[in-house]
Amino acid sequence: MTPEDARTLLTPEALALLDSLPPIESPEDVLRISTRLHKEGIAPALIAAALTQAKLRRRARVKFGEFSDRMLLTEDGVQQATRLPVAAAHASRLTRAGIRRVADLGCGIGADSLAFAAADVDVLAVDADPVTAAFAGFNLAPWPNVRVRQARAEDVDLARELGGLSDDHSVDETSTDGRDDSTERRSDSARAADDSNARSSETDGGTDMRRDSGSSNAHSSDARSRTQGQSTGAVFLDPARRVAETSGSTSHEHAHNRAPGRGRGSHRTWNPEQFSPSLDWVFEVAHRWPTGVKLGPGLPHELIPDDAEAEWVSDNGNVVEVSLWFGALTEHPGARSALLHDDTGWHRIVSDGSDPQVGSLQRWLYEPDGAVIRARALGTLAQQHDLSTIDDTIAYLTGSELVESPFMRGFEVLDDLPFDERKVKARLVELGVPRVTVKKRGADIDPAALAKQWNRQLGKALGKALGKSAASATIMTADKQVDSGPADRHASADAADESGTTTTSAGPTDRSGRTTGEAIVFVTRVAGRHRAIIARRI
């Protein structure tokens, strides 16, 4: 998005148009709305900008919920932003440590800053990109304890800023030549945000985030007393892990930092010198200030300082980041842990560094959450539940007893055989499986393509079986050879499962070993050979 696009959006007319748009659920909706707006004489540039924002808001709901409906967004901003439950966990960490002020360096569109502000922490939000900084100013305008500045993280004077943030809420942009552009930026974003929020406050029946977060995350007087005499300022950093590709060369700058239209795309890098800012600079800051660092979950362990607390974070089964905590923000110094969020709340497991024992496949197979694997907590989890792994290079666990744990999903093993596509498909047909999902670890296959192929073949086999069953029932009825007693009525009632699929039994298997419902085929490596483990969800 260019600065011109941003200026188009940051006007009362554009924001009013954006607020008036109906929900966009399909390309047909886009065409219909666009056609109507053109007929009404709306400027094409304004239509394009508003429709783009409407689509981004819809995509952002998975991260921001209802708050996305009042935000200005960029493509990269939505992709890279912290999910609100995870941002709230970051804020909770700060408040538990008694932090009163934070510099959010690389704030993006403002997700973490929003959570910090809601937890009653004073925030300086900084981003190098002018469009991103302007949109962050708009998104954070309702919070009087936030300032937004366009600047490089390396150019922020942390000693001055964390020594006392003022309550002046503005986009405080200081250009590299020393000129202060905050007044102009305030007129573009914050004033427009004031107008928009005034409108939304009249109709908004949603949750007041500051009220809710304050009740659960606000720092207590005990936390404040523990940090008396210590710094109550902290730094939160989100270094860019993407390298911008330009014509003829590769730039080491964040995609946000390049001039609009110059880049041809970007790719992820794990070269710490290509991060923006670099990891060396980040860790230098971390050893001077209480610091939290958000990084991609694929960060190699060898890049993590020994004194940092590292937690791999999973939100409803999606591993979204690794958080590094330093100084007063550490709660388990040097620990490596997995932090999981699901419908029941937050769960943590701290790795003891052990590896699981290798054993034979048993009745139950367990698929650990990716955060557990990334944190190298597999051995810890196995010891807690008396489980073993099926191979010392494969992250599946197995045991003879059913275990319920938020850190792994369990499956009941139906069969285990050498991996051969035709033989596995034949066994699935024998088991009466109507549909299959394929998962892999340590196998060079395309699970989606293989599942599609098998499901097509299983559908044909099931159709033939049902056709023969229907023909047999017709003949028996014509000959009046059917017993209509209670047992047959019960079997008839059991012939349809909850999804409406006709099967031979409502249970997991019938007397002949046939299964009902979807099966999972785990294609994996055991003792150097590929195996197919057929299982069903618990």
N, C-alpha and C positions, 0 to 999 in steps of 0.2 A: 504494500500500500504506500502510495506517495504522500508527501506533505500536502499536495493539492487535494487529494482525496480526503485527508483528515480535515482540512479546512472546510471542505464542502459539508462534512458531517457535523462539525462543531458550530452549527448555527441553530437558533431556535426553530427555524422553518424545517430544517432537515431532521432534527430530533422529534418534532411534532409528527412529521411524515412517518418516521420510523416507528413511533409509538402507535400510529394508527393502522399499521399493516396487520392483516389477519395472519394466523399461523401458516407457515409454509411447510408442507409435508411432502411435496413431490415436485418434479420439474414442471408438471402441468400447472401447479399453483403459481410457480414463478412466471410462466408465460401468461397466465390469465391476469395476474396482478400487474405485470409490466404493461400489458396491452391497455388495461384500464387507466393506468397512470399516464401513459402517453396520450390517450384520448383526452385526459383532463388537462393536458398542457404542461405537465411537470417536466422540468429539464431532464434530458437523458442522463447526464452525469449524476444528478441527484437520485434518479431512479436506480441506477446501477449501484451507487454507494449504499442506499437504503436496503436494497434487496440483498446485497452481499452481507451487510450487518445482520439482517434477519436470519439468513442461513447460518451465519457464524453463531448467533445466539442459540439457535436450535441445537447445533452441535455441542455447544458449551454447557448445555444443561447437565450432561453427565458429570461435569466437574463442579459447576457452580449452582446447580438446581435453579430455583426461581430467581436468584440474583442475576443470572445471565440476561434476563429480560430487561435489565436496567443498565447494562454495561456496553461500552464500546470495545470492540475486539479486533485483533488482527489474526491472520491465519497462523503465523508462528506463535503468537501469544496464546491462542487456544491450545495448540499442540503442546506447548512447553509449560503451561501454567500448572501450579499445584492444585490438586483436588481440594475442595474446602475441608473435608474431614481431616485430611493430612495436614493442611495449613493450620487447622485448629490444634492439632497435636504439636506442631512446631511452636505455636503461641503458648500452649500449656507448658512446654519445656522451659520457655523463657520466664513465664510467671512463677513457676515452681522455684526457679533460681533467684527470684527477686529482681529480675531485670525490669528497669523502668523506661529505658530508651534503647532503640535499636536503629541501626543503619542497614536498610535492606538494599544491598548493592546488586544490581541486576534484577530489579523488581518486576520486569515484564509489565503485564497489564494490571498487576497489583493484587494477586490472590493472597500471597503471604502477608503483604502489608495490611490488607483488609482484616485478616485474622488477628494480626498483632494489634491493630487499632481497636478491634472489638474486645480484645482482652485488656484494654486500658493501658497499653504501652505506647509511648510517644514514638513516632516513626518518621525517619527520613528515608523516603523511597527514591532510588536513583536508577536511571536507565540511560544508556548512551544514545539510543535511537530517538530522534525527535517525535516521530509519530507515536511510538510506544509510550514515551514519557507523557505526551499530551493525553493519550487515552487513559493512562494510569491516573493522571490528574483528574479527569472526568469521573472515573470509577471510584476514586477515593475522596471526592469532594464532600460527601456527607460527614466525613470524620474530621473534627476540628483538631485532633491530635496527630495529623499527618501533614508533612510537607513532601512535595514531589519535585525532583530536580533532574534536569537533563545534564548528565555528565558521565565521564568514564569513572568506573569504580576506583581506579588508581589515582584519580585526581581529587578525591574527597579527603578533606582534612579531618580524619577521624578524631584526633585529640580535641579539636575545636567542637566538632559536631556532637560528640558523645559527652562532652563536658556540660551540655545543657541545650536541649532543643527548644526552640521557641514554639509558642502556640499558633504562630502565623500560618494559616493554611493556604498554601499557594503552590504553584509549580515554580520552583525557585531555580530557574535555568541560568547558569553562568557559563558563557561561551569561553572557548579556549583563549580568546584575546583579552579576557577580563571583563567584558561588558556584561551587564546584568539585563537579561531579557524577560525577567519574571513578570513584569506588568503586562507585556504583550501576551505571554503564554497564559496568564491568568484570564485575560479577556477571551481567549480562544476556547479553553477547556473548562476551567472551573466555573466561569460565569454561565456557560452553556449548561454545565451540569447542575448549577443551582436552579436554572429554569426547568430542566427536565425533572429533577427530583421534587420540585414544588408541584409539578403536575402529577407525578407518580404517587406522592404522599396523599393526594386526595382520593385515590382509588386503591391503593395498595393494602390488601388485607393479609399480606404475608408476615413471616417471622421477622421480628426486629433482632438482627444478629447481635448487636451490641448488648441488648438485654439478656439474650439467651447465653451468649458466650461469657458475659461477665459473671453470671451466676455460677458457672461451672469452672471457669478458668482463672477468675480473678485471683491475683496473688494475695496471700494471707499476711497478716501482721507477723506471723512466725517466720515466713519466708523473708520478709523485709528485715527482721531483726537478725537473721542468720547472715545476711550480706552487709550489715553495717560495717563500715570501714573498708569495704571492697567496692570495686567498680560496679555500678548498677546499669552501665551501658554495655551493649553487645553489638555484634556484627552478624548479619545473615547474608550469605553469599550464594548465588546460583550461577557459577561460571558456565559460559557457553561451551558446548561440546560439539558444535558443528562447524565445519570449515567451509567457508564460502568459496565456490568455484567461479573464477572470472575468466574471461577470454585469454587463453594463452598461459594462464598461471592459476595458482591456488592461493587465495587470501587466507590468512590466519585469523581474520576478524570474525566475530559473530555475524551470522546473517543479518541480525538487527542493526549491526554497525556499518554495513556497506551502503553506499548510495543507491537509491531506488533505481532499478533497471540495469545496474551494472552486473549483478550476479547471474550466473546461469544455473544456479542450484546450489546444493550443499550436501555434505556427507558427514557422518559422525566420525569423530576421531578419539582415540585414547592416548594420543601423544600429549603429555601434560603441558608441553611447551606451546601447543596449539590451542589450549584452552584460553578463553578470554573472560577475565584475566587469567594468567598462567597459574598452575597449581603452586609453583614456588612462591609467587606473590600471595596467594590465598593462605598458604600455611605460615608465611611470615606474619600476616595479620593475625592468624589464629593463635600465634604464640605471644601476641601482645594484648589481645582482647578476648573476652568470652565470645566464642564464635560458633555458629552453626553453618554447615556447608551442605547444600543440596546437589547431588550428583546422580548420574545415571546408574541404574542398578548393576550394569556390567563392569563397573570400576574394578580393576584388578586389585586383589588384596595387597600386593606388594607396594602399591602406591599410597596406602593408608599409613600415616604415622602411628608408631606404637602407642603413643599416649592418647590418641583419639578414640572416642567411643563411636563405633560404627553400627548403625542399625538399618537393615534392609526392610523397607516398608511395602506391605501388600495391602491393597484396598479391594475387598471383595474378590480375591483371587488374582488380581492384577498386580504384579510387582512393579511399582512406579518409581522408586528412587532408592538411593542409599543416602542416609543423613549422617554426617560426621559432626561430632560435638567436641568442643575443646574448652579447657579452663573451667570456669564456674558452671558451664552448661553440661558438663559430664556428670552422669549419675552412676555409671559403671565404668570407671576409667580403664581404657584399653580393651573393653569388652567388644565382642562381635555378637550381634543379636538379630533376631527377626521380630518385627513388630507388625502384627496383622490386625486389620480392621474388617469386621463383618457386621451383620445385622444384630449381633449380640454385644458388640462393643469392641474393645481393644484387647489384644493378647500378645504377650511377649515370651520368647524363649531365648535364653542366653547360652551361647555355645560354650562347651567346656573343651573344645578342640579335639575331641575324640572322633574316631571313625567307627561306623557300625560293623558288627561282626557279619561275616558272610555265612549264609545258610541256604538250605533248600527251600523251594517254593512251597508255601503252605496254603491253608484254606482261604486266607484273606490277604489281599494285595493292597498296599497303601501307596498313594501318590502324594508326596509331601508338597506343601506350598512352595512356590519358587523362592520366596524370601528365606525359607529354612535352608534350602539348598545353597543359595548365594551366601548366606551367613555361615556356612559350614557347620550347621547345627544338626546335621542328620544323625550323627552318632549320639548326641545328647537326647534327641527325640526317641531314637531306637532304645536307648537304655531306660528311659522313663516308662516305656510300654512293653518291654521284653520282646522287642522285634529284632529282626536281622535284615540284611540286604541280600538280594538274589545274585549280586555280582559287585565286586569292589569298585567297579567303574560306573555303575548304573544306580541312579537315585530313586529306586523303588524299594520299599520295605515290605516285609511279609511276616505273618504270625498266625498262630493257631486259634487265637481268640479275637473276637470283634472288639475294636477299640474306637471310641468316639473322641475326636480331638479336633480343635479348630485349625491345627497345623497340618492336617492331612485329610484326604478323602479316601474312604475305604471301598473296596470292591470284592465281591465273592467270586472266587475262581471256579469256573465251570470246566475248563480243560486247558491243557498245556501241551503243545506239540511243536515239532520243528517247523520253521517258517517256510512254507511253500504255498504260493497263492492259490493254486487249484485245490490242494488238500485242505487248506484252511477254509476255503469257500464251501467245499463239500461237507466239512464238519459243521459249519454254521447252518447249512441246509438240514442236516441231520438233527440239529438241536432246535430246529423250527424258528430260528432267529429271523424276524421280519426286517430288521434294520440294524446297522452297525456303525459305530464310531471307531476310528482308528487313531491310536496314539503311538508315538515312537520315541525311543531313546536308544542311541547307539546303533541305529539302523539307517541305511541310505535308501530311504523310500520317500514317496510323496504321499503322506497319509490321507490328504483330501482326495487325491485322484484315486487311490486304492479304495477308499470308502465309497466313492461314487460308483466305481466299477462293481464292487461287491453288492451294493444296495440295489443296483439295477438287476443283477443276477438273482439276488434273494427275492426281489419282488416277483420275478417271473416264476421262480420255484414255488413261492407261496401261492401264487395265482393258480398254478397247476394243481397243487395239493388241495386247495379249496374247491376247485372245479370237480376233482374226483370225489371229494367228500360230499358235495352237493348232489352229484349224479348218483352216488351210492344211496344217499338218503331218499332221493326220489324213487328209486327202484324199490327200496324197502317199504316206503309208504304205500306204493301201488300194490304191493303184495300183502299189505296189512301185517307186516312183521315187526312193527315198532312198538315197544313197550312204553306207554306214556305215563309210567309211574313216577314217583317223586325223584328217583335218582336221575332219570333222564331230564326232568324239568330243571333240576339243579345244575346238571351239566350244560343245559341250554342257556341258563342264566349266566353261567361262568364263561360262555363262549366269547363275550366281548369284554376287553379290558377297558381301563379308564380312557384310553385315547380313541376308543371306538374300533380298534383293530381286532378282527376276528381271530381267535387263537384256540388252542386245544385245551387250555387250562388257565385259571386265573392265578395260580401259584407260580413261584419262580421256575419250577420244573414239574413235568408230569412223571408218571411211573416209568415211561420209556426214556426219560432223561431229556425230553424236549423242553426248551426254554421259551418264555414269552417276553415280549417287550424288547427294547433295544439292548444290544450287547456291546461291550467294549473289547476291542482287540488291541492288546499291547504288543507291538512288535519291538523286540528288544534283544539285547545280547546277554547271554548267560554262559559263562565259562568259554568265551570266545566264539560261540555259535549263536546264530539268530534263532529266536524262539517266538512263537505266537501264543500269548496267554489270553484266552477267552474268558471274560468276566462279566458280571452284571453289577450295576450300581446298587448300593445299599439303600 
